[in-house]
Amino acid sequence: MLSAANLFYPLSPRLTTLLGTIFTQGGEEDLYLADYLGDDDAYLIKERAAVLLELDGRKRALLVAAEMRRQFQIRGVLALDQVDPTWLLAALRGEQPRTIGIVLAQLSASTRQKILDGLPRVVKDRIPSKDELRGTRLEIMRVVRQTFEAKFATMPVEPGEPTNFYFKDIVLLEGRELLQLVRALGLEELGSAFLTVGRRKLAELCTKLGQDAAEQLVAAVKQTQARDAMDIKDANSFLTRMLLGLKLDEARGGDAGEAKERFQKELFQRSGLFRLAKAIRAERPVAIQQLAQRLPRSHGRLLRSYVEKMDQYVEFDEVKQRRLQDLILFRVEKLAQLGKVNPKYLKFTFCYWGDAEEE
């Protein structure tokens, strides 16, 4: 049963505003408007509307009004703070110092500082402070903020209390948590490839890895179930793609250990983003962009690139798709148990597709 604290989760601000408007400006008879939305959005709207209609009129009105106020309060603040600062920094390059100041004024101190650290000194010195912006007309500041926000997909807002946690909810993880997940997924994807291509090629790659990383990769191969192994064509194509242009380059400085660290970090990152891209390839474009924005910009752009080209790489199979999403969700749960993802998610109910034969 949905509680008042999470009744509007995971509705986007757009859908929340639509639902709220229907109940404040119209009524139950106006719910037909949901039929003009996509199937998923229409289902969510009608499901939440059914719960609201069960409440008495006064309680329903108070609940809707409170959520509408909350949406207007968080929009432009929490939404942008959930975007990795590297995306914001890239979007601010070339803007006037006053424009940058208006955008920075709405961000948290930590996000603001990360962006300032990435700006050239000549630009940073000319950015007005919050006090210096007090004389700027509110209408101008609002237009500047809204124009900047429009460059990004609106980020989802966390539920008010523990609820169901589906695969799509991995977008709620913080950037550093997603990077932990990407690394773990990289090992799993490599494991599903090497289970097929065999030990000799696995041994060859392990010579380029540090001891710990090599042991983790071998363990990943052993933990991969036969049904999750790639076929030989996909495995060879995947390994070729991941290793393309990736060299154990000791000439970049440092000792052999540092060279191996760079090599394995990029390999696990590429492989993890590829596995994640396979899992989200059928999701809505806005959901893919939201997830990309939670990651550093270089990671997010590579993720989108893999998604865009995935049909060329791997044939789509809905059963395998759901199985992969379950494996990723299982990994999130395990990372939460290890403290690498916020343990608060252990209070949520992880919801899996399950095997088709169990349905």
Buried (B, 14 or more C-beta within 10 A) or exposed (E): EBEBEBBBBBBBBEBBBBBBBBBEEEEEEEBEBBEEBEEEBBEBBBEBBEBBEEBEEEEBBEBBEEBBEBBEEBBBEBBBBBBBBBBBBEBBEEBEBBBBBBBBBBBEEEBBEBBBEBBEEEBBEEBBEEEEBEEBEEEEBEEBBEEBBEEBBBBBBBBBEBBBBBBBBBBBBEBEBBBBBBBBBBBBBBBBBBBBBEEEBBEEBBEBBBEEBBEBBBEBBEEBEEEBBBEEEBBBBBBEBBBEEBEEEBEEEEEEEEBBBBBBEBBBBBBBBBBBBBBBBEBEEEBBBBBBBBBBBEBBBBBBEBBEEBEEBBEEEEEBBBBBBBBBBEBBBEBBEEEBBEEEBEEBEBBBBEEEEEE
